[in-house]
């Protein structure tokens, strides 16, 4: 495997999913926001998406992404490795 297949634990994304707060404007950093959901909806042909729906979908998508990363970190830990690989995901 090449070096690009490994995700270091010092990555800001991983530290965010591990619950370490990164201050940016007073509250925690959001990985998926409503704008990303609106752009994805527009790409598949949904022209009008209400703000509350976009915010709700963003929160749900971020929750599910956090679950995936948490499970991948558990796979890494149970394999007694120090680096998170793409196969863990």
C-alpha positions as CSV (number, residue, x, y, z in Angstrom):
1,X,0.0,0.0,0.0
2,X,1.1,3.5,-0.7
3,X,1.4,6.1,2.0
4,X,-1.7,7.8,0.8
5,X,-3.8,4.8,2.0
6,X,-3.1,5.7,5.6
7,X,-4.9,8.3,7.6
8,X,-2.8,9.5,10.5
9,X,-4.5,10.0,13.9
10,X,-3.1,13.5,14.1
11,X,-5.5,14.4,11.2
12,X,-7.9,17.2,12.1
13,X,-10.8,15.1,10.8
14,X,-10.0,12.2,13.1
15,X,-9.5,14.4,16.1
16,X,-12.9,16.0,15.3
17,X,-14.6,12.7,15.2
18,X,-12.9,11.6,18.4
19,X,-14.7,14.5,20.2
20,X,-11.9,17.0,20.5
21,X,-13.4,20.4,20.1
22,X,-11.8,22.7,17.6
23,X,-12.9,26.3,18.2
24,X,-14.0,28.1,15.1
25,X,-16.3,30.9,15.6
26,X,-17.3,29.8,19.1
27,X,-18.8,26.4,18.4
28,X,-17.5,23.1,17.2
29,X,-16.6,22.5,13.6
30,X,-19.2,20.9,11.4
31,X,-18.1,18.5,8.7
32,X,-21.3,18.4,6.7
33,X,-23.4,21.6,6.7
34,X,-26.7,22.5,5.0
35,X,-25.0,24.0,2.0
36,X,-23.3,20.7,1.1
37,X,-26.7,19.0,1.3
38,X,-28.3,21.7,-0.9
39,X,-25.6,21.2,-3.5
40,X,-26.0,17.5,-3.4
41,X,-29.7,17.8,-3.8
42,X,-29.3,20.2,-6.7
43,X,-26.9,17.7,-8.4
44,X,-29.6,15.0,-8.4
45,X,-32.4,17.3,-9.5
46,X,-34.1,18.5,-6.3
47,X,-34.5,22.2,-7.1
48,X,-36.2,23.4,-3.9
49,X,-35.1,22.1,-0.5
50,X,-36.3,23.9,2.6
51,X,-33.6,25.1,5.1
52,X,-34.9,23.0,8.0
53,X,-34.8,19.9,5.8
54,X,-31.3,20.6,4.7
55,X,-30.2,21.2,8.3
56,X,-31.8,18.0,9.5
57,X,-30.3,15.9,6.7
58,X,-26.9,17.5,7.4
59,X,-27.1,16.5,11.1
60,X,-28.1,13.0,10.2
61,X,-25.4,12.5,7.6
62,X,-22.8,13.8,10.0
63,X,-24.0,11.5,12.7
64,X,-23.8,8.5,10.4
65,X,-20.3,9.5,9.2
66,X,-19.2,9.7,12.9
67,X,-20.5,6.2,13.5
68,X,-18.5,4.9,10.5
69,X,-15.3,6.6,11.7
70,X,-15.8,5.3,15.2
71,X,-16.3,1.7,14.0
72,X,-13.2,2.0,11.8
73,X,-11.2,3.2,14.8
74,X,-12.4,0.2,16.7
75,X,-11.3,-2.1,13.9
76,X,-7.9,-0.5,13.9
77,X,-7.6,-0.8,17.7
78,X,-8.6,-4.4,17.7
79,X,-6.1,-5.2,15.0
80,X,-3.5,-3.5,17.3
81,X,-2.4,-1.1,14.6
82,X,-1.4,2.5,15.0
83,X,-2.6,3.7,11.6
84,X,-6.1,3.8,10.2
85,X,-6.3,2.2,6.8
86,X,-8.9,2.4,4.0
87,X,-9.8,-1.2,4.7
88,X,-10.9,-0.2,8.2
89,X,-13.5,2.1,6.7
